[in-house]
C-alpha cells in the first residue's frame, strides 16, 4: 500500500483547471481532466465505516459521568485497530 501525503477535493481541482486553461488546447485539457477523474478514491468513507462496524465488539458494562457502573452494553472498537482502519482509508490490503 502506498502512503497518501494528503487528500484533495478533486472536483475543486477540476473546476480550477477548467478556469485556468479555458482558452488553451481543449484536447490536452480534456486528457488532463480525464486523468484526474480516473484516479481511485484515496479515502472511501463508506468502506472505513463498514470496516469499523465489522471490528466492533460489545462491552458488558459502561460507566456514567459519575463513575457508576451501568449494565448497558456498548459497541466499542479497539483504538489501535480503528487507527489502522482509518489510515488504510478503506483500501483493501
C-alpha positions in Angstrom: 0.0 0.0 0.0 1.4 3.4 -0.9 1.1 6.2 1.6 -1.1 9.2 1.0 0.5 12.6 1.6 -2.8 14.5 1.7 -6.3 14.4 0.4 -7.6 17.0 -2.1 -11.0 17.9 -3.4 -10.8 16.6 -6.9 -13.9 18.5 -8.0 -12.5 21.8 -7.0 -9.2 21.0 -8.7 -11.1 20.1 -11.9 -13.1 23.3 -11.8 -9.9 25.3 -11.3 -8.2 23.6 -14.2 -11.2 24.3 -16.4 -11.0 28.0 -15.4 -7.2 28.4 -15.9 -6.9 26.6 -19.2 -10.2 27.7 -20.7 -8.5 29.2 -23.8 -5.8 26.5 -24.2 -5.7 23.3 -26.2 -9.1 21.7 -25.3 -7.8 18.3 -26.3 -4.9 18.4 -23.8 -7.1 19.9 -21.1 -9.6 17.2 -21.6 -6.9 14.5 -21.3 -5.6 16.1 -18.1 -9.1 16.2 -16.6 -9.7 12.6 -17.7 -6.5 11.5 -16.0 -7.6 13.1 -12.7 -11.1 11.6 -12.9 -9.6 8.1 -13.4 -7.7 8.2 -10.1 -9.0 5.9 -7.4 -10.6 7.4 -4.3 -7.9 7.8 -1.7 -10.3 7.7 1.3 -13.5 5.8 1.0 -15.7 6.9 3.9 -18.3 4.1 3.3 -15.6 1.4 3.4 -14.0 2.9 6.5 -17.4 2.9 8.3 -18.0 -0.7 7.1 -14.6 -1.9 8.5 -15.2 -0.1 11.8 -18.7 -1.7 12.1 -17.1 -5.2 11.4 -14.4 -4.7 14.0 -16.7 -3.6 16.9 -17.5 -5.6 19.9 -19.8 -5.3 22.9 -18.8 -4.4 26.4 -20.7 -5.9 29.3 -20.9 -2.7 31.3 -20.5 1.1 30.9 -19.8 3.8 33.3 -21.7 7.1 33.7 -20.1 10.5 34.2 -20.0 9.9 37.9 -18.1 6.7 37.6 -21.1 4.4 38.4 -21.4 1.2 36.5 -24.4 0.7 34.3 -25.4 -2.7 33.0 -25.9 -1.4 29.5 -23.9 -3.0 26.7 -21.9 -0.6 24.5 -20.4 -1.1 21.0 -16.7 -0.3 21.0 -13.7 -0.5 18.7 -10.2 -1.0 19.8 -8.4 2.3 19.3 -5.3 0.8 17.6 -7.5 -1.2 15.2 -9.6 1.9 14.5 -6.5 3.9 13.7 -5.2 1.3 11.3 -8.6 1.1 9.5 -8.7 4.9 9.1 -5.1 5.1 7.9 -5.9 2.5 5.3 -8.7 4.8 4.1 -10.9 2.0 3.1 -8.4 0.5 0.7 -8.2 -3.3 0.5 -4.9 -4.5 1.7 
